[in-house]
Structure formats: structure tokens, C-alpha cells
Amino acid sequence: MRAADRPAGAPAGVLLDADDTLYDTRAAMHAAGAEVAAELWPAADPARIAQAGVRFRDDPEGHFGAYTRGEIEYDEMRTARVAELATWLGQGRDERWSGRFDALYEPAFLGALAAFDDVRPAIEELSAAGVAVGVLTNSSAAYTDAKMRAAGLHDLFHVVCTRDTLGFGKPDARAFHAACTRLGTTPESTLYVGDEVVNDPLGATDAGLPAAWLVRDGEPGEHGAQLLAGRGVPVISSLAEVPGLLARAGARFGVGESAR
């Protein structure tokens, strides 16, 4: 899409979620969590060891959500998640596990992290068309930078906005508005794309941004579809579809439009 091809009123900026939108965080967390649990707690149940990365990512006690809402700090969140995992593995709830876990986990996770193949071509096409492209993530600035570098994406974006740099996270409308300000666009002229229905398309549309819901595998969940009913949020399976959305969209997508 060339700049001349973008219709008047089409979104002038794009904000993207990071984890599981730009890079495969889920797969990397699953692999690293199992690897580290096996090394750190070798006496634990092997069946649970195999699922340790899934458990760590699922965060059943909701510590990452508390961090997103500003209730706890990043280090406190990580410590609590490792303590919960250790307890689930029958190793006791000891905060001292956190330092040892992180020392092993971070290189394993970053080594397993890979960008999705559609990311760089889509961002380069958008940038060539004069569209400002940024990232809005609930992760921390330092960790996001490490993930971007591990995935080979650190040179692509105009701005990267994180929970700790903004002081609040998605789905808080202030996060979306602050990210637009940093990108140099207005909410109504900025398309937001992400994979988590509540934090991403639902939060974005509540904040006044047009949005697209990225569902890379399978079909959209029924619950998510119900939450977005009537909001005119397209469902896409690849970031390769984003330039096309901008080429045929105005400042907002028509109610009921779907990319599928």
C-alpha cells in the first residue's frame, strides 16, 4: 500500500500488541518453563514438570493482571508467579526460588522466542505508506526491549509503550490514549491490533480506537465474539491483512465488517 493509496480518513497510525502478536511468547514460555522446572526442581512430578511452562504462563492467581492495574510492581509480580509455580510442583512457597528461576528462565525464554513471519513485511509496508507504527504492551520496558532484540524486531517501530513507562496498562483507556500521543496520532485515527480480546480489541474500542482482533490459529472464541458484537471489529489471522484493512477503511470500520 502506497501513501497515495490510503484513503482520506483512513487510520494514520497503527498500534500493535507485542506478546503473541509480534512474537510467539506462548510457545517460548511453555518451552522455557518446562526446561527450567526440570533443572530447578528435578524431584517434582514429571507430568507436572512437562506442564510447568503452561502453568507459569496461565498465571492462575492473576498476578500479571494485578501488575497491569498498578497494584504491584514488576519484580513483585514475577516473584509471586514463581512462588505459585513452586507450590504447584510441591516445592513449597518460598520467594527465594524467584532469583534462581529467573537466572535460568530468561536465557531459555529469549533463546526460544521467535517473531512471526508476517511481522516485518507488514510493518515495512505500513511504514513505506507513511503510517506511523508503534507498540503498546503490558510488559515492562526492559523486558520488552530484550524480547524485541531476541526476535530481531527492535529496529521496526516508531514508539514502544510499556506498562511501566506509561504508569498504567491495557485495557485502561489512558494507556491507549497515551500511546497515541507518543505516536503522534489521535485515538480515532489509530488502528489497534492485538490477540487478547479484553485487553486489545475490547479495550481499544472502549478507548475510542478502531481495532482488529488477531486470531492466528483456529476460529474466534464464542465468548470473545460476544464481547465484540456490534463493535465492527474485523477478525484477522495475520498482520499481512493490516495494510489491506487500512486501504479500504475510513477512520472507523463499518459495523459488522469482518476479514473472514
KAZIRA-V413531 format. One record per backbone hydrogen bond with DSSP energy under -0.5 kcal/mol. NH is the residue of the N-H (numbers start at 1). CO is the residue of the C=O. E is the energy in kcal/mol with one decimal. If there is no record, write none. Layout:
nh = <NH | NH>
co = <CO | CO>
e = <E | E>
This chain:
nh = <5 | 6 | 6 | 7 | 10 | 11 | 12 | 13 | 14 | 15 | 16 | 17 | 20 | 21 | 22 | 23 | 24 | 25 | 28 | 29 | 30 | 31 | 32 | 33 | 34 | 35 | 36 | 37 | 38 | 39 | 40 | 41 | 44 | 48 | 49 | 50 | 51 | 51 | 52 | 55 | 56 | 57 | 58 | 59 | 62 | 66 | 67 | 68 | 69 | 70 | 71 | 72 | 77 | 78 | 79 | 80 | 81 | 82 | 83 | 84 | 85 | 86 | 87 | 88 | 89 | 90 | 91 | 94 | 97 | 98 | 100 | 101 | 102 | 103 | 104 | 105 | 106 | 108 | 109 | 110 | 111 | 112 | 112 | 113 | 116 | 119 | 121 | 122 | 123 | 124 | 125 | 126 | 127 | 128 | 129 | 129 | 130 | 131 | 132 | 132 | 134 | 135 | 136 | 137 | 144 | 145 | 146 | 147 | 148 | 149 | 150 | 151 | 152 | 152 | 153 | 154 | 156 | 158 | 159 | 161 | 163 | 166 | 167 | 169 | 172 | 175 | 176 | 177 | 178 | 179 | 180 | 181 | 182 | 183 | 184 | 185 | 189 | 190 | 191 | 191 | 192 | 193 | 194 | 197 | 200 | 202 | 203 | 204 | 205 | 206 | 207 | 208 | 209 | 210 | 212 | 213 | 214 | 214 | 215 | 215 | 216 | 225 | 226 | 227 | 228 | 229 | 231 | 234 | 234 | 236 | 236 | 241 | 242 | 243 | 245 | 246 | 247 | 248 | 248 | 249 | 250 | 257>
co = <2 | 2 | 3 | 5 | 7 | 250 | 189 | 189 | 132 | 191 | 134 | 193 | 23 | 18 | 18 | 18 | 114 | 23 | 24 | 25 | 26 | 27 | 28 | 29 | 30 | 31 | 32 | 33 | 34 | 35 | 36 | 37 | 41 | 45 | 45 | 46 | 47 | 48 | 49 | 51 | 52 | 53 | 54 | 55 | 59 | 62 | 63 | 64 | 65 | 67 | 66 | 66 | 73 | 74 | 75 | 76 | 77 | 78 | 79 | 80 | 81 | 82 | 83 | 84 | 85 | 87 | 86 | 92 | 94 | 95 | 96 | 97 | 98 | 99 | 100 | 101 | 102 | 104 | 105 | 106 | 107 | 108 | 109 | 109 | 22 | 116 | 117 | 118 | 119 | 120 | 121 | 122 | 123 | 124 | 125 | 126 | 127 | 126 | 12 | 130 | 14 | 159 | 16 | 161 | 140 | 141 | 142 | 143 | 144 | 145 | 146 | 147 | 148 | 149 | 148 | 148 | 153 | 133 | 133 | 135 | 139 | 162 | 163 | 68 | 169 | 172 | 172 | 173 | 174 | 175 | 176 | 177 | 178 | 179 | 180 | 180 | 186 | 187 | 13 | 189 | 210 | 15 | 212 | 195 | 196 | 197 | 198 | 200 | 201 | 202 | 203 | 205 | 204 | 187 | 192 | 234 | 194 | 212 | 213 | 236 | 214 | 221 | 222 | 223 | 224 | 226 | 228 | 211 | 232 | 213 | 234 | 238 | 239 | 239 | 241 | 242 | 243 | 244 | 245 | 245 | 252 | 254>
e = <-1.3 | -0.6 | -1.1 | -0.6 | -2.2 | -0.7 | -2.0 | -1.8 | -2.8 | -2.9 | -2.2 | -2.5 | -2.4 | -1.9 | -3.4 | -1.2 | -2.5 | -2.0 | -1.8 | -2.9 | -2.4 | -2.2 | -2.7 | -2.6 | -1.6 | -2.0 | -2.7 | -2.3 | -1.9 | -1.3 | -3.0 | -2.7 | -1.9 | -0.5 | -2.6 | -2.1 | -0.7 | -0.6 | -1.4 | -2.5 | -2.6 | -2.2 | -2.6 | -1.6 | -2.2 | -1.6 | -2.1 | -2.6 | -2.0 | -1.5 | -2.6 | -0.7 | -2.3 | -2.4 | -2.3 | -2.1 | -2.0 | -2.2 | -2.2 | -2.1 | -2.0 | -2.6 | -2.1 | -2.3 | -1.7 | -1.8 | -3.1 | -1.2 | -2.0 | -1.3 | -0.8 | -2.8 | -2.9 | -1.9 | -1.3 | -3.2 | -2.2 | -1.2 | -3.3 | -2.8 | -1.9 | -1.1 | -0.6 | -1.0 | -2.2 | -1.5 | -0.5 | -1.6 | -2.5 | -2.6 | -1.9 | -2.3 | -2.8 | -2.0 | -1.1 | -0.5 | -1.6 | -2.4 | -1.8 | -0.5 | -2.7 | -1.9 | -2.4 | -2.5 | -2.5 | -2.4 | -2.0 | -2.4 | -2.9 | -2.3 | -2.4 | -2.2 | -0.6 | -0.8 | -3.1 | -0.7 | -1.7 | -2.8 | -0.6 | -3.3 | -1.8 | -1.9 | -2.1 | -1.1 | -1.8 | -1.3 | -1.0 | -2.5 | -2.7 | -2.0 | -2.1 | -2.2 | -2.2 | -1.9 | -1.4 | -2.5 | -1.2 | -1.5 | -2.6 | -0.5 | -2.3 | -2.3 | -1.4 | -0.7 | -3.0 | -2.5 | -1.1 | -2.9 | -2.3 | -2.1 | -1.3 | -1.2 | -2.6 | -0.5 | -2.4 | -2.8 | -2.6 | -0.6 | -0.7 | -3.1 | -0.5 | -2.4 | -2.2 | -2.1 | -1.8 | -0.8 | -2.2 | -0.7 | -0.6 | -2.6 | -0.5 | -1.5 | -1.5 | -0.5 | -1.9 | -2.1 | -2.0 | -1.1 | -0.6 | -0.8 | -0.7 | -2.2>
